[in-house]
Amino acid sequence: MLFRAVALLAFIATPGCFYNPEGSVSQTDTTTDEVTTSASTPHATTTATGAPACGDGELDPGEACDDGNRTPGDGCEEDCSVTPSFQCGNGELDLDEQCDDGNTIDDDGCQSDCTKTPVCGDGTQAPGELCDDGNASDEDACLGGCVPATCGDGKVWAGNELCDDGVLNGAYGHCSDDCSGPGPSCGDQLRNGAEECDDGNLFDDDDCSNECLAPRIVFATAATYSGDLGGLDGADAKCLEAAQALALPPDVEWSAWLSDATADPATSDRFDTLYSGYYKLTTGEVVAHGWGELTTLPLQAAIGIDETGTPLDLPAPVWSNTFRNGTRIGADHCDSWTSSAVETLGRLGVAGATNTTWSDAPANNPADCSQLLHLYCFQRTAPL
């Protein structure tokens, strides 16, 4: 019993084992004059013995940086951690960064300061941009290339322009110079540029086609002639004489459908082989739609009407020496249409036919040049 009492007294007398009324164990103070670490700072503060401290300008263990001060926001914070904005390029989006693509390369979408690379359409007018409305539309006041919309840029500004053909504005068949609507064109009832006529309607085979081309009149002469026509020029003059004697356009040129050793309708300038309007009789019936149809397809109406609109006694022979396609057949051309001798020969077609025999009728060829035959006359140019 005495042993147990002595042991208890020894335990109670042991230093640092007294009860602390605050609820914790208290130990005897054995510290020296050294300053302890502050509980509010994760790094050491300046101590009397020179222990590591944030803000001393030296990078100590546990510090991400130390710039010699404790000023926040200058790149190194007061707790020696790096200011977030100074971590641009780490691939992580910090609070004050617009972007962070993990590098410090400019103009790749994210700048070296972690701001977004300026692009047209971001709503901010950057250097080199004349405008920026925040979209890529080409129909408003600022185009997708960040330049202001103007008449002539080839883009239709909705609500301000009705058309815009760019550099073609003002040209025939395109937008007007001020982008207010169509410019001069076929169908506006005004004869513009190369138009031969303009009746403002959509009837193609009337007196003005939808290409604004006037019709070309075709007839077979009421008069008949031997093979001595005075050459091709003389034959053309006979067509002009017949046309001028009647109520036909007085200011146009005429050509006879003839071929000799030197020229034919298809390969000389005596006919407009690019014509795409309508060939018509003096009575208004359509013979063919353009040169292409005239020389390749059956005629829509036979050329059996003379310059007065009077039908010929059909079938009526017509001097020709020409295939339907407008080329020369051969040497039977009455000595280049200068001979009426019986011994010279010429080839003919048949007025009243719509097949190939209108231009050359093999069953009737050749004929001696003393015979009197009609001529086919074609209007070559449009009225002035």
C-alpha positions as CSV (number, residue, x, y, z in Angstrom):
1,M,0.0,0.0,0.0
2,L,2.8,2.4,0.8
3,F,4.4,1.6,-2.6
4,R,1.3,2.7,-4.5
5,A,1.1,6.0,-2.7
6,V,4.6,6.9,-3.5
7,A,4.2,6.1,-7.2
8,L,1.1,8.4,-7.4
9,L,3.0,11.3,-5.9
10,A,5.8,10.8,-8.4
11,F,3.4,11.0,-11.4
12,I,1.7,14.1,-10.1
13,A,5.0,15.9,-9.6
14,T,6.2,15.2,-13.2
15,P,6.6,18.6,-15.1
16,G,4.1,19.5,-17.8
17,C,1.4,17.2,-16.8
18,F,-0.9,19.6,-15.0
19,Y,-4.5,20.0,-16.1
20,N,-5.3,23.0,-18.2
21,P,-8.7,24.4,-17.5
22,E,-9.1,25.4,-21.3
23,G,-9.2,21.7,-22.2
24,S,-5.7,21.1,-23.5
25,V,-2.5,19.7,-22.0
26,S,0.0,22.4,-21.0
27,Q,3.8,21.9,-21.1
28,T,6.5,23.8,-19.3
29,D,7.9,26.7,-21.4
30,T,11.3,25.7,-22.7
31,T,11.6,28.1,-25.7
32,T,14.4,30.5,-26.3
33,D,14.3,34.0,-27.7
34,E,13.5,32.6,-31.3
35,V,10.3,34.1,-33.0
36,T,7.7,31.4,-33.9
37,T,6.0,31.0,-37.3
38,S,2.8,33.1,-37.6
39,A,-0.4,31.0,-37.8
40,S,-1.9,33.2,-40.5
41,T,1.0,32.9,-43.0
42,P,2.0,29.7,-44.7
43,H,5.6,30.9,-45.2
44,A,8.2,32.1,-42.7
45,T,8.2,35.8,-41.7
46,T,11.3,37.8,-41.0
47,T,12.9,36.6,-37.8
48,A,15.5,37.9,-35.5
49,T,17.7,35.0,-36.5
50,G,17.2,35.5,-40.3
51,A,15.0,32.5,-41.0
52,P,13.3,32.3,-44.5
53,A,10.5,34.8,-45.1
54,C,8.1,35.7,-48.0
55,G,9.1,39.1,-49.3
56,D,12.8,38.9,-48.6
57,G,13.7,38.6,-52.3
58,E,15.0,35.1,-52.1
59,L,13.1,32.1,-53.4
60,D,12.8,29.7,-50.4
61,P,11.4,26.3,-50.3
62,G,7.6,26.4,-50.5
63,E,7.6,29.7,-52.4
64,A,6.5,30.0,-56.0
65,C,8.1,33.4,-56.3
66,D,9.6,36.2,-54.1
67,D,10.0,39.6,-55.6
68,G,11.2,41.3,-52.4
69,N,7.8,42.9,-51.5
70,R,4.4,41.8,-50.3
71,T,2.4,43.9,-52.9
72,P,-0.5,41.9,-54.4
73,G,-1.1,41.9,-58.1
74,D,2.4,42.7,-59.2
75,G,3.2,39.2,-60.4
76,C,4.1,37.8,-57.1
77,E,1.4,37.9,-54.4
78,E,1.9,38.6,-50.7
79,D,2.0,34.9,-49.9
80,C,4.7,34.4,-52.6
81,S,2.3,32.7,-55.0
82,V,2.3,33.8,-58.7
83,T,-0.4,36.4,-59.6
84,P,-2.8,34.5,-61.9
85,S,-2.5,36.9,-64.8
86,F,1.2,36.2,-64.9
87,Q,0.6,32.6,-65.5
88,C,-0.5,33.1,-69.2
89,G,0.6,30.2,-71.3
90,N,0.1,27.4,-68.8
91,G,-2.9,26.1,-70.6
92,E,-5.3,26.9,-67.7
93,L,-7.9,29.6,-67.8
94,D,-7.3,31.8,-64.8
95,L,-9.8,34.3,-63.5
96,D,-8.7,37.3,-65.4
97,E,-7.7,35.5,-68.6
98,Q,-9.8,35.6,-71.8
99,C,-8.1,32.5,-73.1
100,D,-5.0,30.3,-72.5
101,D,-3.8,28.0,-75.2
102,G,-0.7,26.9,-73.5
103,N,1.7,29.0,-75.4
104,T,2.8,32.7,-75.8
105,I,2.4,32.9,-79.6
106,D,0.5,35.9,-80.9
107,D,-2.2,35.7,-83.6
108,D,-3.0,32.1,-83.1
109,G,-6.4,32.8,-81.6
110,C,-5.0,33.6,-78.1
111,Q,-2.4,36.3,-77.7
112,S,0.7,36.1,-75.5
113,D,-1.1,38.1,-72.8
114,C,-4.0,35.6,-72.8
115,T,-6.4,38.0,-74.5
116,K,-8.3,36.7,-77.6
117,T,-6.7,37.4,-80.9
118,P,-8.8,40.2,-82.6
119,V,-10.8,38.8,-85.5
120,C,-13.3,40.3,-87.9
121,G,-16.8,39.7,-86.6
122,D,-15.9,39.8,-82.9
123,G,-17.7,43.1,-82.4
124,T,-14.6,45.1,-81.6
125,Q,-13.0,47.3,-84.3
126,A,-9.3,46.3,-84.3
127,P,-6.5,47.9,-86.2
128,G,-6.9,47.3,-89.9
129,E,-10.7,47.0,-89.6
130,L,-12.9,49.7,-90.9
131,C,-15.9,48.4,-89.0
132,D,-16.9,45.4,-87.0
133,D,-20.6,44.7,-86.2
134,G,-20.1,41.4,-84.6
135,N,-21.3,39.2,-87.5
136,A,-20.1,37.8,-90.8
137,S,-23.1,38.9,-92.8
138,D,-22.6,40.4,-96.2
139,E,-26.1,41.9,-96.3
140,D,-25.7,44.7,-93.7
141,A,-23.7,47.9,-93.3
142,C,-20.5,46.1,-92.4
143,L,-19.5,43.3,-94.6
144,G,-18.0,40.0,-93.5
145,G,-14.5,41.4,-94.3
146,C,-15.0,44.3,-91.8
147,V,-15.3,46.9,-94.5
148,P,-18.4,49.2,-95.0
149,A,-21.0,48.2,-97.5
150,T,-21.0,50.3,-100.6
151,C,-22.7,50.2,-104.0
152,G,-20.3,48.4,-106.3
153,D,-18.9,45.9,-103.8
154,G,-21.0,43.1,-105.4
155,K,-23.0,42.5,-102.2
156,V,-26.6,43.5,-101.9
157,W,-27.1,45.6,-98.8
158,A,-30.5,44.6,-97.5
159,G,-32.9,47.5,-97.2
160,N,-30.6,49.9,-99.0
161,E,-29.8,48.3,-102.4
162,L,-32.0,46.4,-104.8
163,C,-29.0,44.9,-106.7
164,D,-25.2,45.1,-106.9
165,D,-23.2,43.5,-109.8
166,G,-19.9,45.0,-108.7
167,V,-17.8,46.4,-111.5
168,L,-20.6,45.5,-114.0
169,N,-23.0,48.1,-112.4
170,G,-24.2,50.4,-115.1
171,A,-23.4,47.9,-117.9
172,Y,-26.1,46.7,-120.2
173,G,-28.1,43.9,-118.7
174,H,-26.8,44.6,-115.2
175,C,-27.6,46.6,-112.1
176,S,-27.7,50.4,-112.3
177,D,-24.8,52.6,-111.2
178,D,-26.5,53.5,-107.9
179,C,-27.8,50.0,-107.1
180,S,-31.4,51.2,-107.2
181,G,-32.5,48.6,-109.6
182,P,-31.8,47.0,-113.0
183,G,-29.9,49.1,-115.4
184,P,-30.5,49.3,-119.2
185,S,-31.7,45.9,-120.4
186,C,-33.8,44.2,-123.0
187,G,-37.5,44.6,-122.0
188,D,-37.4,48.0,-120.4
189,Q,-39.1,49.5,-123.4
190,L,-36.1,51.7,-124.1
191,R,-33.8,51.0,-127.0
192,N,-30.3,50.8,-125.4
193,G,-26.9,50.0,-126.8
194,A,-26.9,47.3,-129.4
195,E,-30.7,46.7,-129.1
196,E,-32.4,46.6,-132.5
197,C,-35.8,47.2,-130.8
198,D,-37.5,47.0,-127.4
199,D,-41.2,46.5,-127.0
200,G,-41.2,45.6,-123.3
201,N,-43.1,42.4,-123.6
202,L,-42.3,38.7,-123.4
203,F,-43.6,37.6,-126.8
204,D,-40.6,36.3,-128.6
205,D,-41.7,36.0,-132.1
206,D,-43.5,39.3,-132.5
207,D,-41.9,42.4,-134.0
208,C,-39.2,42.4,-131.4
209,S,-37.7,39.2,-129.9
210,N,-36.9,38.6,-126.3
211,E,-33.3,39.3,-127.2
212,C,-34.4,42.7,-128.5
213,L,-33.6,41.7,-132.1
214,A,-35.8,42.9,-134.9
215,P,-37.0,40.3,-137.4
216,R,-35.2,39.8,-140.8
217,I,-37.6,39.8,-143.8
218,V,-37.3,37.1,-146.4
219,F,-39.1,37.0,-149.8
220,A,-38.8,35.6,-153.3
221,T,-38.8,38.3,-156.0
222,A,-41.9,38.8,-158.0
223,A,-39.6,39.4,-161.0
224,T,-37.6,36.7,-162.7
225,Y,-34.1,36.9,-164.1
226,S,-31.7,35.0,-166.3
227,G,-28.4,33.8,-165.0
228,D,-26.7,37.1,-165.9
229,L,-27.4,38.9,-162.6
230,G,-24.3,41.1,-162.7
231,G,-22.5,38.8,-160.2
232,L,-23.4,38.6,-156.5
233,D,-23.3,42.3,-156.1
234,G,-25.8,42.7,-159.0
235,A,-28.1,40.1,-157.4
236,D,-27.9,41.9,-154.1
237,A,-28.8,45.2,-155.9
238,K,-31.9,43.5,-157.4
239,C,-33.0,42.5,-154.0
240,L,-32.5,46.0,-152.7
241,E,-34.5,47.4,-155.6
242,A,-37.4,45.1,-155.0
243,A,-37.4,45.9,-151.3
244,Q,-37.2,49.7,-151.8
245,A,-40.1,49.7,-154.1
246,L,-42.4,48.6,-151.3
247,A,-43.2,49.4,-147.7
248,L,-40.2,47.6,-146.3
249,P,-37.4,49.1,-144.2
250,P,-35.6,51.5,-146.6
251,D,-32.3,51.7,-144.6
252,V,-31.3,48.1,-144.5
253,E,-29.0,45.9,-146.6
254,W,-30.2,42.9,-148.6
255,S,-28.5,39.8,-149.9
256,A,-29.5,37.3,-152.5
257,W,-29.3,33.6,-151.4
258,L,-26.6,32.7,-154.0
259,S,-23.2,31.1,-154.2
260,D,-20.5,31.5,-156.9
261,A,-16.8,30.5,-157.1
262,T,-15.8,33.2,-154.6
263,A,-18.5,33.4,-151.9
264,D,-21.5,31.8,-150.4
265,P,-24.0,32.8,-147.6
266,A,-22.2,30.7,-144.9
267,T,-18.6,31.8,-145.3
268,S,-18.8,35.4,-146.5
269,D,-19.9,38.6,-144.8
270,R,-23.0,38.8,-147.0
271,F,-25.1,37.1,-144.3
272,D,-25.1,37.4,-140.5
273,T,-24.5,33.8,-139.4
274,L,-24.8,34.8,-135.7
275,Y,-28.3,36.2,-136.1
276,S,-30.6,34.6,-133.5
277,G,-33.8,36.5,-134.1
278,Y,-36.6,35.5,-136.5
279,Y,-36.7,35.3,-140.3
280,K,-40.2,36.3,-141.4
281,L,-42.1,36.6,-144.6
282,T,-43.5,39.9,-145.7
283,T,-46.8,38.7,-144.4
284,G,-45.4,38.1,-140.9
285,E,-45.2,34.3,-140.8
286,V,-42.0,32.9,-139.2
287,V,-39.7,31.1,-141.6
288,A,-37.0,30.1,-139.1
289,H,-35.7,31.1,-135.7
290,G,-32.2,32.3,-136.3
291,W,-29.4,31.3,-138.7
292,G,-29.0,28.0,-137.0
293,E,-32.6,26.9,-137.6
294,L,-32.6,28.3,-141.1
295,T,-29.7,26.2,-142.2
296,T,-30.4,22.9,-140.3
297,L,-34.1,22.4,-139.9
298,P,-37.2,22.3,-142.2
299,L,-38.6,25.8,-142.7
300,Q,-41.6,26.7,-140.5
301,A,-43.1,28.5,-143.5
302,A,-42.1,28.2,-147.2
303,I,-40.6,31.2,-148.9
304,G,-43.3,31.4,-151.5
305,I,-44.3,35.0,-150.9
306,D,-43.0,38.0,-152.9
307,E,-42.0,41.4,-151.7
308,T,-45.6,42.6,-151.9
309,G,-47.0,39.7,-149.8
310,T,-48.4,38.0,-152.9
311,P,-48.0,34.2,-153.2
312,L,-46.0,33.0,-156.2
313,D,-47.3,30.4,-158.6
314,L,-45.9,27.4,-156.9
315,P,-43.7,25.5,-157.3
316,A,-41.5,28.4,-158.5
317,P,-37.8,27.8,-159.4
318,V,-35.2,30.1,-157.7
319,W,-31.5,30.6,-158.6
320,S,-29.3,29.3,-155.8
321,N,-26.3,26.9,-156.2
322,T,-26.4,26.7,-152.4
323,F,-26.9,23.9,-150.0
324,R,-29.4,24.4,-147.2
325,N,-26.5,24.9,-144.8
326,G,-25.5,28.0,-146.8
327,T,-22.4,26.6,-148.5
328,R,-21.6,26.4,-152.3
329,I,-22.7,23.3,-154.2
330,G,-20.4,23.4,-157.2
331,A,-19.4,25.2,-160.4
332,D,-22.9,25.5,-161.8
333,H,-23.3,29.2,-161.1
334,C,-23.8,30.7,-164.6
335,D,-20.2,31.8,-164.8
336,S,-20.4,33.6,-161.4
337,W,-23.9,34.8,-162.3
338,T,-22.7,36.8,-165.3
339,S,-24.0,34.6,-168.1
340,S,-27.3,34.0,-169.7
341,A,-26.0,31.6,-172.3
342,V,-27.8,28.3,-172.9
343,E,-24.5,26.4,-172.7
344,T,-23.7,27.7,-169.2
345,L,-25.5,26.1,-166.2
346,G,-26.8,27.1,-162.8
347,R,-28.4,25.3,-159.9
348,L,-31.8,26.1,-158.4
349,G,-34.1,25.6,-155.5
350,V,-37.9,25.5,-155.3
351,A,-39.9,28.2,-153.7
352,G,-42.8,26.7,-151.8
353,A,-40.8,23.8,-150.3
354,T,-39.9,23.6,-146.6
355,N,-37.5,20.7,-146.9
356,T,-34.0,20.9,-148.2
357,T,-35.2,21.4,-151.8
358,W,-36.1,25.0,-151.0
359,S,-32.4,25.7,-151.5
360,D,-31.4,23.0,-153.9
361,A,-33.7,20.6,-155.8
362,P,-31.6,17.8,-157.3
363,A,-34.4,16.6,-159.6
364,N,-34.5,20.0,-161.4
365,N,-30.8,20.6,-161.6
366,P,-28.9,22.0,-163.4
367,A,-30.7,24.5,-165.5
368,D,-29.3,26.5,-168.4
369,C,-28.6,30.1,-167.6
370,S,-31.0,31.5,-170.2
371,Q,-34.0,30.5,-168.1
372,L,-35.9,33.2,-166.1
373,L,-36.0,32.3,-162.4
374,H,-36.8,34.1,-159.1
375,L,-34.3,35.2,-156.4
376,Y,-34.5,34.6,-152.7
377,C,-33.8,37.9,-150.9
378,F,-32.8,38.1,-147.2
379,Q,-32.7,41.3,-145.1
380,R,-29.1,41.4,-143.8
381,T,-29.1,44.3,-141.3
382,A,-31.5,45.8,-138.8
383,P,-33.3,49.1,-139.3
384,L,-31.4,52.1,-138.0
